[in-house]
């Protein structure tokens, strides 16, 4: 193969390119390695990256030295300590002798009744006084259809309910707080009220354990939050104090719980609106007016007492209207006791109406033919006391000794002059759906809690950990017993020996009214005592109209045996309240059945036919509006 010719340009082009690259590399190395363009001006000098830290440090040291060595202008100040010391001895300053002649006798020194805080670091927590046992706690029960407000709107809730009430001695509690904490920490601020119950067993005994009842608070009101958890911290010298975050939470919670309406939500909550059924009964342990005065104190603590306090319970049924039937002797004793309570209320509240009501009750007893001479004598004494009390109250009003204050609240720097009521009536409910069982007997007890006046102040307490307790809890009250009425009844009204069956009538509380099986149910041995029938009931949407609904009637029992020739003695109520009169020996039909809890029962057809409760329930049956 022939050789190709290469001209001089092609022969030396690569050498030229390599030479140019070498020159550029040398130029860059000389520029950055020798000349170094990365330089700045610091304090009038050009420095490189390697010298900049040292130069800045030198500049900072120079500035610090100039500040330290700068001259300071000293201003002469005239000393005034001598004049201040002379002010401490006014006799010496004015040239007077300390031994002055006595122009008038000095008053005796005012004794210190209470230390302002009861001491520091050695205070023990006050105890909460127990609820009153005289008068004892009271419980009432009923069955109602409630109108409950929810986020989705109003809804109807049918439930049994129990209300427990007791008296709390505020005066005694303030004395206990004064004894432990001093004169300036005697406010009684209530916390949550706890309610517990237990149900009587089939054998009539009570279990050892108690069940806590979920408290009811009025719907539409803000819920009562749990108390904050108080965090204590230990300082450098071992002093235990309250953390800043806990202090803010505790202060906010105390202001929330002290609000007057909130206090009433805790100790005297209003029940939900009742659509039908048992009306709410206001428990009277002293008098209705006492409760209104207590409400007025919480709602308007800085105002003078209102002679005509607002009534928060306009729809409440007076307890006397639903009281059980009493004998004549019991009725007279109750009137005398109520008159005494009214006199105490009139004396306490300076209310002439209560004194007049007491006089009227005394007048009724005095002229009652069934009253004994001792009752009549006591009634005359009540009338005389009521008359004197009316005259005294009228005289005080006329002379102006009872004139109301013009101020609507305390002036600046003053404490409110209004004293809290000596007693507070406390009540709580058990009314959650399916909580209270019909026909059962319960025992209830409750206890109150009050705000711990030294919560968050461990430095004052003997046990610093007691400062974590936001509330102090009192002892449990005496148990009170209540029988919840049945919501289902049945009566055996006829028998058929040929078929071996008996006929029953069922009565049931349904949608706020008593209804009955339209036709009697025939059952035999081994049959479950139940049936479902189409029944006329009140409309759940409009109580002024009726509706037809499938109603289930279930006695929750099974027939074990039917004896069509069983000897028995009929019985009826005697002359005494608890007395029983038995009739002559007779023969009839007896039905033995067993309930779901294994208890045996026996009913006689002849007795059920004439049972007064059957007649009473027949009169209480729902009547459709269109048939009225």
C-alpha positions, 0 to 999 in steps of 0.5 A, spaced: 500 500 500 502 506 498 504 512 503 500 518 504 503 525 504 502 529 510 503 536 510 507 541 515 501 544 518 498 537 519 504 535 522 505 540 527 497 542 529 497 537 535 503 540 538 501 547 537 494 545 541 498 542 547 503 548 547 497 552 548 494 548 554 500 548 558 500 556 557 493 556 560 495 552 566 501 556 568 497 562 567 491 559 572 496 557 577 500 563 577 493 567 578 490 563 584 497 561 587 501 567 587 496 573 586 490 570 590 484 574 588 480 571 594 482 577 598 477 582 602 478 589 606 478 588 614 480 595 617 483 598 612 488 592 610 487 586 605 487 580 608 486 573 605 482 567 607 487 564 611 488 571 615 481 573 616 479 570 622 485 572 626 484 579 623 477 580 625 479 577 632 484 583 633 479 588 631 474 585 636 479 586 641 481 593 639 473 595 640 473 591 647 479 595 649 477 602 647 470 600 651 474 598 657 478 604 657 473 609 655 473 615 661 467 615 665 464 622 668 462 621 675 456 625 678 457 627 685 450 625 689 449 628 696 448 622 701 441 622 704 442 616 709 442 621 715 436 624 713 432 618 712 435 615 719 432 621 722 425 620 720 425 613 723 426 617 730 420 623 730 421 625 737 429 626 736 428 630 730 423 635 733 427 635 739 421 632 743 422 627 749 419 620 748 416 620 755 409 624 754 404 625 759 398 620 758 392 625 756 387 619 755 387 612 757 389 607 751 384 602 748 386 595 750 389 591 744 385 588 739 386 580 740 388 576 734 382 571 733 385 568 727 392 568 724 392 570 717 394 563 714 394 559 720 402 558 719 406 556 714 409 550 712 405 546 717 397 547 715 393 540 715 388 540 710 381 541 712 375 536 713 369 536 709 363 536 714 358 530 712 351 531 709 346 532 715 342 526 718 337 530 721 333 531 717 335 524 713 337 524 706 331 523 701 329 519 695 324 520 690 323 516 683 318 516 677 318 514 670 317 520 665 319 521 657 324 526 657 326 531 651 333 531 651 337 536 646 342 533 642 347 535 636 342 532 631 336 536 635 331 534 640 329 527 642 325 523 646 327 518 652 323 514 656 326 512 663 326 511 670 329 516 674 331 517 682 333 523 685 337 523 691 337 530 696 340 531 702 342 538 706 349 540 707 351 545 713 355 550 710 356 554 717 359 548 720 364 547 713 366 555 714 368 554 721 372 548 719 375 552 714 376 558 719 379 553 724 384 550 719 386 556 714 384 562 718 379 568 717 380 569 709 379 562 706 372 560 708 369 560 702 365 554 700 366 552 693 362 546 691 365 541 686 362 535 683 357 531 687 358 523 687 352 518 687 352 511 688 347 505 689 346 498 690 340 494 688 337 489 693 337 482 692 332 476 691 333 474 698 332 481 701 340 482 702 344 488 700 351 487 696 357 489 699 359 493 693 356 500 691 355 502 684 357 509 681 352 513 678 354 517 672 352 524 674 347 528 670 348 535 668 343 540 664 343 539 657 345 546 653 350 548 659 357 547 658 360 540 661 364 540 667 371 538 665 375 534 670 380 538 674 387 539 672 393 535 674 397 539 678 405 539 677 409 540 683 417 542 681 423 542 686 427 548 686 434 549 687 434 549 695 429 543 695 423 548 696 417 545 692 413 550 688 407 550 683 409 549 676 408 555 671 403 551 667 399 548 672 398 555 676 395 558 669 390 551 668 388 551 676 387 559 676 382 558 669 379 552 672 377 555 679 374 561 675 370 556 671 368 552 677 366 558 682 361 561 677 354 562 680 350 558 675 356 553 674 355 552 682 347 550 681 349 545 675 353 542 680 349 541 687 342 543 684 341 541 677 335 542 673 332 536 670 330 535 663 324 537 660 318 532 661 314 531 655 309 526 659 309 521 665 311 523 672 312 530 674 318 532 677 318 533 684 322 538 688 324 535 694 323 539 701 328 538 706 327 545 710 322 549 705 321 551 698 323 559 700 330 556 703 332 553 696 330 559 692 334 564 697 340 559 696 339 560 689 339 567 689 346 567 693 349 563 688 346 567 682 347 574 685 353 574 690 354 581 690 347 584 691 343 584 697 338 579 698 332 579 694 326 579 698 322 575 693 328 571 690 327 568 683 324 561 682 327 556 677 322 551 679 316 554 676 313 547 673 316 543 679 310 539 683 310 540 691 312 534 694 306 534 699 301 533 692 304 527 691 306 524 698 303 517 700 296 517 704 297 518 711 293 516 717 290 522 721 295 522 726 301 522 721 298 528 717 297 532 724 304 530 726 307 532 719 303 539 719 306 541 726 313 539 723 312 543 717 310 549 721 316 549 725 320 549 719 316 555 716 318 558 723 325 557 722 325 559 715 321 566 717 326 567 722 332 566 718 330 570 712 325 575 715 319 573 711 312 574 713 309 569 708 312 563 711 310 566 718 303 566 716 303 559 713 306 557 719 300 560 723 295 557 718 297 550 719 297 551 727 290 554 726 288 547 722 291 543 727 288 546 733 281 546 730 282 538 727 277 534 731 282 528 731 288 532 734 290 530 741 290 536 747 298 535 746 297 537 739 292 543 740 297 546 745 303 545 740 299 548 735 297 554 739 304 555 741 306 555 734 300 560 732 303 565 738 310 565 735 308 566 728 304 572 731 310 575 734 314 574 729 310 577 724 309 583 728 317 583 729 318 583 722 313 588 720 316 593 725 323 592 722 320 594 715 317 600 718 323 602 722 327 601 716 332 596 719 331 591 714 331 596 708 335 594 702 342 596 700 342 601 694 349 598 692 349 593 687 355 590 689 361 591 693 365 598 692 372 598 690 377 595 695 371 592 699 369 585 700 361 583 699 357 583 705 352 578 703 353 572 708 352 565 705 346 561 707 347 556 713 345 550 709 345 548 702 340 543 699 344 538 695 341 533 690 343 529 684 339 524 679 340 517 676 336 518 670 340 515 664 336 510 659 336 503 662 339 505 668 334 504 673 330 498 673 323 498 674 320 494 680 326 494 684 329 496 691 335 501 691 339 504 696 343 510 694 348 514 698 352 521 696 357 525 698 360 532 696 366 535 694 369 542 695 374 546 692 381 546 696 383 553 698 390 551 698 391 547 692 397 549 688 400 552 695 405 546 697 409 551 701 403 552 706 402 545 707 404 540 712 404 535 706 406 538 700 403 533 696 396 535 698 397 541 694 395 536 688 388 535 690 383 540 687 377 538 691 376 535 698 371 530 698 367 529 704 364 522 707 358 518 704 351 520 707 347 515 710 343 510 705 336 512 703 332 507 700 327 507 694 322 503 691 322 504 683 315 503 681 313 497 676 312 499 668 309 492 667 303 489 671 299 483 670 292 480 673 289 473 672 282 474 671 279 468 670 280 460 669 278 454 665 279 447 668 277 444 662 282 447 658 287 447 664 288 455 662 288 461 665 286 468 662 291 474 664 290 482 663 297 485 661 298 493 663 305 496 660 308 503 660 309 505 653 311 511 650 309 515 656 302 512 658 299 506 661 296 501 655 293 494 656 292 488 652 286 489 648 284 482 649 286 477 654 291 472 654 290 465 655 296 461 658 297 454 661 302 450 664 309 451 661 307 457 657 311 464 657 307 469 660 308 474 654 304 476 648 304 481 642 298 485 640 296 491 636 294 497 641 292 504 641 298 508 644 299 516 644 303 518 638 310 519 639 310 525 634 304 529 636 301 527 643 294 530 641 293 524 637 294 517 637 297 511 633 296 504 633 302 500 634 305 493 635 306 492 643 310 487 646 307 485 653 312 480 657 312 479 664 319 475 664 316 469 667 313 462 666 307 458 669 310 452 673 303 450 675 296 451 676 291 448 682 284 449 680 282 447 687 287 451 692 285 453 699 286 460 701 284 465 705 282 472 702 285 478 705 284 486 705 287 492 709 285 493 716 284 499 720 291 501 721 296 503 716 300 496 715 294 492 718 291 486 714 285 482 716 284 475 713 277 472 711 274 465 712 278 459 709 276 458 701 278 455 695 280 457 689 285 457 683 292 458 684 298 460 679 305 458 680 310 461 676 318 463 676 321 469 674 327 470 670 331 470 676 329 464 679 324 466 684 317 463 685 311 467 685 304 465 687 297 468 685 290 467 686 285 468 681 280 470 686 284 475 689 287 478 682 280 480 680 278 484 686 285 487 686 285 495 688 291 496 683 288 493 677 282 498 678 287 504 679 291 502 673 284 501 669 283 508 671 290 511 669 289 507 662 291 511 656 285 514 652 285 517 645 283 524 644 278 522 639 274 518 644 274 523 649 
